[in-house]
Amino acid sequence: MSARYIEVYTIGYDDRPPTPIELDSMKLLLRQAMEEGAVGLSSALEYVPASFSGPEELTALCKVAAEYDGMYISHLRNEGDYLPGKS
């Protein structure tokens, strides 16, 4: 499940952290997606509104995905020479 879709549905494109009630709604949406067959949570932190996400929000959502043995997948782009282990 895309973190972007969850964020847009819950808080729109506002550059702010979710309120506690909004975060609960985000976790509920992810739980529903996981129960319907999603394999985990994905993000593309380079793009709006995902670029507004803080570590607390992503950690909370990753914990929900983990309850279902789900994965966290992050889309990486343009990291080039900055990837660890790259020769």
Buried (B, 14 or more C-beta within 10 A) or exposed (E): BBBBEBBBEBBEEEEEBBEEEBBEBBBEBBBEBBEEEBBBBBBBBEEEBBEBBEEEBBEBBBEBBBEBEBEBBEEEEEEEEEEEEEE
